[in-house]
Amino acid sequence: MAGKATSSALLRACADWVVLGGPEEPVPVPNTRMVGGWIRWRRKRAYLPLKVAARRIGLSAGTLGALETGRRALTQVETAVKIADGLGVSREEMVIRAVWDFRRPEDQ
């Protein structure tokens, strides 16, 4: 694997990436390639119940739950930005993950 300086950039670029849980303990992230699963993982990682996160984001709990489970697609950039801000994650990463969901299988 690359040196420590480039490994974090490499990890951010991967679909299945790893977050460091401590100084020497990598914690694997579940397969969250789909944006809904990633949103749910980030919400749970922040110890936010669905209703609290939805209120913070400015969505109903039903809408956020539908996005997390894939019953509803994240098609609006404004909604992606609200979710990113509410969860304290990068707006760019959220939009990139939302766009990734709409790529054709042969492009992935």
C-alpha positions in Angstrom: 0.0 0.0 0.0 1.1 3.6 -0.6 2.7 5.7 2.1 0.6 7.3 4.8 0.4 10.7 3.0 -1.2 9.2 -0.1 -3.1 6.4 1.5 -5.9 8.7 2.8 -6.4 10.2 -0.7 -6.6 6.7 -2.1 -9.0 5.5 0.6 -11.4 8.4 -0.1 -11.4 7.5 -3.8 -12.4 3.9 -3.3 -16.0 2.7 -3.3 -15.3 0.4 -0.3 -13.0 2.5 1.8 -11.8 2.2 5.4 -12.0 4.8 8.2 -9.3 4.7 10.8 -11.0 3.8 14.1 -7.9 4.6 16.2 -4.2 5.1 15.8 -3.6 1.5 14.6 -7.1 0.0 14.3 -8.8 0.2 10.9 -12.5 -0.1 11.0 -14.1 -1.5 7.8 -17.0 0.4 6.4 -19.9 -1.7 5.2 -20.5 -1.8 1.5 -22.1 1.5 1.1 -21.7 2.1 -2.6 -25.3 3.2 -2.9 -25.8 6.7 -1.5 -28.7 5.6 0.7 -26.7 3.1 2.6 -23.9 5.6 2.9 -26.2 8.2 4.3 -27.6 5.7 6.8 -24.1 4.6 7.8 -23.0 8.3 8.3 -26.1 9.0 10.4 -25.6 6.0 12.6 -21.9 6.8 12.9 -22.9 10.2 14.3 -25.3 8.4 16.8 -28.3 10.3 15.4 -31.7 8.7 15.5 -33.7 8.9 12.2 -36.1 11.6 13.5 -33.4 13.7 15.0 -31.3 13.6 11.8 -34.3 14.3 9.6 -35.2 17.4 11.8 -31.6 18.6 11.6 -31.5 18.1 7.8 -34.9 19.6 7.2 -36.7 16.5 5.8 -39.4 14.3 7.2 -38.3 11.1 8.9 -40.3 9.2 6.2 -38.4 10.9 3.4 -35.0 10.3 5.0 -35.8 6.7 5.7 -37.0 6.2 2.1 -33.7 7.7 0.8 -31.6 5.5 3.1 -33.4 2.3 2.0 -33.4 3.2 -1.7 -37.2 3.4 -1.9 -36.6 7.0 -3.0 -33.8 8.3 -5.2 -31.7 11.3 -4.3 -32.2 13.4 -7.4 -32.1 16.9 -6.2 -28.7 18.6 -5.5 -30.3 20.9 -2.9 -31.5 17.8 -1.0 -28.0 16.3 -1.2 -26.5 19.6 0.1 -29.0 19.7 3.0 -28.1 16.1 4.0 -24.4 16.8 3.8 -24.7 19.9 6.0 -27.0 18.1 8.4 -24.7 15.1 8.8 -21.5 17.2 8.8 -20.0 15.6 5.7 -18.5 17.0 2.5 -21.1 18.5 0.1 -18.9 17.3 -2.8 -18.7 13.7 -1.6 -22.5 13.6 -1.1 -23.2 14.9 -4.6 -20.6 12.5 -6.2 -22.2 9.5 -4.4 -25.7 10.6 -5.5 -24.5 10.9 -9.1 -22.8 7.5 -8.9 -26.2 5.9 -8.2 -27.4 7.0 -11.6 -24.5 5.8 -13.7 -25.2 2.9 -16.1 -23.9 -0.5 -14.9 -21.4 -0.7 -17.7 -19.9 2.7 -16.7 -19.3 1.6 -13.1 
